Amino acid sequence: MATTTRTAGHPLHLAHGELWLHRCKGDPYARVLCGLGDPSPAHEELRGRGALSSSRTGTRVTVDRRLAEQLLGHPALGPQRFAESPGTSGLRHLDAAFDHAERAARHRPGAFAATGPGTGPLHALMESVCEAVLDGLGPSFDLVDDLAAPVATGFVVGLFGLTAAQSSRLAAGVTAAGALLDAQLCPQRLEVSRRLVAAADEVGALLGELAEQRLHDGLDALYPVDPGVPAEDGELRALAVLQAVVGVRIGTALIGRALLTLVDRPELWAAAADPPGAAAVIDETWRHEPPVRIVPLVAREDCEVLGFRLTAGERLAVLLAAANRDPHIHPLPGGSRPGRPSSVPRPLLPGFPVRPAADLFGTLAAVATRITTARLPGLRSRGPALPHRRAPVTQALWRSPVAVV
């Protein structure tokens, strides 16, 4: 009798194969999750199916701005955990961070919907990191590898006060673990998944080597721990790892995407050299090219949201990029247009684990945009900007070669 031997990658292959099967059967959400090409046509198809549609993947999906806002802030809904996805089941120990976040939200409702901590004292660190990275650039460079990623990583290095050797370990770790959010919804190849788990463990080991005060100081900027909700065993390190990895991914994406919108557009380049102009570019980046485009949620109890009944355990997906381009809310929803009128609603931002770092790294991205546009006369493209494959959540840039004008 023939026997079948399952490899370590079997669950990943099976989960990814199911996505492709649903995609081939015409499911627009499955097309988005496969992470190939422009998702905008699938977004519009979903928009035509109503405010909340059902996907063959077993998830209910919205691209409606009004419903998305209500779902993101509803107390009966929580973020999908790593143990709840075959692509990230090896990271279930990081779910301790969600335990703390849920206790904090119960203690202080809206904890991850409000504006994050003030960043004034950190501006000097942000500026010095940006200046140092720009000092090392030549006339031609890669927007991601040579500018955006070093700035985001260098900022986290400064927050935790790491040595040169430790900073190299952190850079390697957060880069390899960068697929964290994408892997929740789009299973990665086996080698990528193994590298992701090993890298998250390495970042945890590195931060665990720090003196307790240094760990607290660094984490406090990324995720201000509520004094009324002390972190329990395992939660502090899980929070530090999650926020460092997610923060660097957000920072890299915001800086890269923001500057990419200014490449070959001298009229916008000059306007971004002052703080209001740079802030407007980052705000528009969150709307048009957000670093987190899908927010997976799980109903923790039965509830009703804007007339839609949800049952405990039900999975939902807020397609943030599509909701922030809702034509019923945003005039001229297509294209990147920094400096929209103040009457236009601000873009929606995801909750935990992204929101705690969103404001901080948004400020970093604005500083990097301002300093770069002030110091360089302009940038021109030297080739296409290429995104990572299997990255439907972040659509993270892989390469973007540019040259100074």
N, C-alpha and C positions, 0 to 999 in steps of 0.2 A: 504494500500500500504506500502510495506517495505521501510524503509529509511536506508541510510548508513551514519554513523557518522564517520567522519575522525578524527583520533587522531592527536596529535601534531607531532607524529613521522611518519605520513603517507608519506610526501614527501621523507623522508630519506629511508623508507622501499621501496618505489617505485623506487627510484634512484638506490638503491643497488640491488633490484630485476632485474632491467634492465641490470645491469652489469653481473649478473649471467646468465641471459638469453643469452646475447651475448657470454659469456664464453662457455656455453653449446653448442652454435652453431659453436664453433671452432674459435672464434676471439682471436688471440694471445694477442692483447693489453688488451682486457677485462680480460684475464687470469692474466696478470700482475697486473691490477688494483684491482682484488679481493684479492690480498695480501696473497696468500697461497702458501707455498712451494717455491722452487728455481725458479726464473723467467728466468734463462739462456736458457732453451729450447724454451720459447716463444720469447726471444730475437733473437735466431738464426732463428726461423721461420720468424720473421719480416725481418731479414737481407736478407733472400731468396726472399722476395717480392719486393726488390728494395730500392733505397735510400729514397723514400717517399711513404708510403703506406696509404691506407684509412681504417679506422676501422669502424665497425658497430656502435661504440659509437658516430660517427659524428666528429671524430678527425683524422687529418692526422698525421702520426707517422714516426719518423726517428730514426734509430740506426746507421746511417752513420756519421762517424767522420767529414768529410769535410763539409757536409751539415749542421750538427749540429752546427759547429763553425760559419757558415754564419748566420744561423737563430738566434743564441744567440746574435749576435752583430748587427742585422739589425735594422735600425732606425724605420722602418714601423711596427715592431712587438713589443709587450709589454707583460709583465707578466699578467697572468690571475688574475683577482681580486676576492676578497672573495664574493662579491655580485653576481658574475657570476657562482656560484656553489651552488646547493641546500644544500650541506653539510656544507657550511660556510656562508650562507646568514645572519645569526645572528651576523656576525662580519663585516658587511658592513661599520661600522664606522671606522674600521682600513684601509679602502681603501683611507682614507685621506693621508696615508703614500705614496701610489702609486701616488697620485696627485703631491706631492712634488718631488718624484723621477723622474716623467716624465718631470716636469719643469726643474729639475737639468740636466737631460740628454739633453734637448734642449739647455740649457745654456752652457753646457760643454759636447759635444758629447763624448761618450765612458766613461762616468763617472763611470759606474759600470762594465766596462770590464778591467780597468787598475788595477794595484796593489793598495791595500788599504793603509791606513795611516801607517806611521812608528810605530813600536811597542817597540822601544828601551826603552823609559821612563817607560814602563809598565812591563818590565822584572822582576823588583824587586817584584812587586805585584804578578805576576804569580808564581815566585819561592816561595814566602812566603806562598801563598795559597796551593801550592802543598806539601810543606814541612809539613804544619800543618795537612793536610789530611793524609799524610803518617804516621805521628806521632801517629795517632789514630787508625791505622789498627792493627789487630791481625794476628796470623798465618794463619787463613782462613778468607776469606771475599768475597763479591760479587763485581765483577769488575765494575758493573754499579752503584748500590746503594751506595756502600761504598767508591768508588774511583772516577770514571769518573764524575758522577753527582755532588758530593760535590765540586770537583775542578772547574767545569764550573760555578756552581751557586755561589760559593765563590768568583770567579773572578768578576762576575757582581756585587755582593754585595760590593766588594772593589771599583769598578768603581764609584758607586753611593754613597759610604760612608754611607751605611745603618747601623742602630743599630741592636742589636741582635734580638729584636722583629720584626723589619722590615725584617731582613734577613729570618726569619722563614716564614713570609707571602710571601716573594718573592719565596722561594724554593717551597712552596706549590702551588703557582700560576703558575710558569713556568712549573712545573711537570704536573699539570692538563691541562695546555694549550699546552702541548707538541705535541698533535695530530694535531696541526694547519695546517701544510703543507699536511699531509696525508688526512685530512678531505676535502680538496679542490677537490680531485680526487676520494676518496673512502669514501662515506658517512658512518659515524660512528653510533653506536647504540645511541638511544635517550638520555640515561643517560650520555653517554660520550660527546655528542654534547652539552647538557645543561651545563655539568661541564666545558667544553671548553670555552663557552661564559662567564660563571660566573667567571672563572679564569682569562680570558683576562681582564674583567672589574676590577677584584681585583688588578691585576698588574698595570692597568692604574690608579686606585685610589691611590695605594701605591706610584707610581712615581709622581703622581700629588700632593702629600702631601709635596714633597721635595721643598726646596727653589729653585727658578728659576736657580741660578748659579750652584747648585749641579746637577740639572736635565741636564743643558747644558753640564757640565763637563763630566758626565757619558755618555750621548748620543754622545758626540763628539768623544769618542773612538770607539763606536759601529758604528756610522754613522756620518762621518764628514760633517756637514751642510755647504753647499757652501755659503760664505758670500754674493755672488751675487744673491742667491735665498733664501731669508729669509722664514722660515716656517710660514705659516698662522695659524689662529685659528684652533685648533684640530689636526693639522698636527704634531706638536712637540710631543704631548703625544702618538699619534698613531705610530710615528716612534720609540719612546722609547719602547713602549710595544712590537711592532713587532720585533725589533732588540734584545730585551732582551730574548723574547721567542725563536726566531729562533737561536740566538747566543748560548743559553744554550743547545738547542737540537743538534746543530752542534758540539759544544765542547764536549758534553757527548758522542756523536756517534764517533767522531774522536779519542778521548782518548780510549774509550772502544774497538773499532775495531782495532786500532793500537796495543794496548797491547795484544789483543786476537790473533793477527797474530804471536806474539812472544812467546805465551804460549807453553810450551813443545818443544821449539826450541832454545836451549842454544846457538847455534852458532850465531843466529840473536840477541838474548838478549844482549850479550856482545857488539856487534857492535853498538847497539842503545844507549849506555851509553855516547857517545860524540855527540856534536851538529850536525855534518854532518850526522852521522848515524841516529839520531833521526829524522832529517829533511827528510831523504830519506824514512823512514818508513811512515811518514805522507803523503809525496808525493805519495807513492804507495797506501796508504789507499784511497786517493782521486781518484785514478785510479781504484782500484779493489773493494773497499768497500765504496763508497762515502756516506756521510751522507744525500745527496740529489740525488736521482737516476732518477727522472723524473722532467722535467721543463715544465710546461704548459704555452703556449703562445697564444696570440690572435692577429690576423692581424688587426691593427688599420686603415689601408688603403690598397687599391689594390697595389700589388707589384709583383716583379718577383725575385726569388732567385735561382741561378744556373740553370736557365731554367724552374723552376717550378713556375707556376702562382698561386698566392694566392689572394683571395678576402677579402675585409674588413669584419670583423666579424668572419672569419674562425678560427677554433681552431686547434692548433698544439701541439704536445708533443715531446720533445727531450728526448729520453731515454739515459740519461747521462752515466749511468753505462755501457750500451751496447756500446755506441759510444766510450767510453774510452777503450773498449776492441776490437775495430775494427781490425780484423786480417790483413787488408790491410795497417794499420798504425803501429800497435804495434806488434813486434815480440814476440812470446810466450805470447799471450794475456791472457791465463788462468793462474790462480794461483797468489799469492802475492809474488813478488820478489823485495824487497827493494834494492836500489842501481843499478837501470837500467842504461845503458850507457847514456851519455849526449845527444847522437844523437837521442834518443827516445823522441818524442814530450811530453811536459808536459800535464798532464790531463786537460781536459776542466772543467771549473767551471761555475756554473749558475750565472745569473745576479741578479738583485734586486728581492726579498728582501734578498737573501742569500749572494750575493757577498760582500756587505759592511762588513759583519762580518766574511767572510770566511778566510781572511788573518789573522785577529786578533786571531780568535779561532784556526786557524791552527798553529799559533805560540804558543799559549797556549798548544795545544796538543803536540807539539814537546818538549816544556819545561817539561810537565808532563811525557812524555815518557822517556826523558833523565834522569830526577831525579829518576823516579821509577826504571829504569834499573840499575842506578848507586847505589841506596840504597838497593835494594833487590837482592839476588843471582839468582832469577829466580822464575817463577810461573808454577804450573802444574794445569791442569783442574780437578775439582771435580765433573763435571757434564756437560751436554750439554748447549751450549749457546742458549738461547731461545729468538726469536724476538717477538715483539708485533704483535698482529693480526691486520688486516686491516691497515697495514702500508706500502703500496707499494712505497711511495715516499722516506721515510727515512729508512725503514726496521730496525727501532730502536731496540736495544737490550733491552730485558725486564729483563733477569737474565743471569748471567754468573759466577757461583761459581768457585773460584780458591783457591789455597793454596800456601804459600811460600815454595819453594823447600828446 
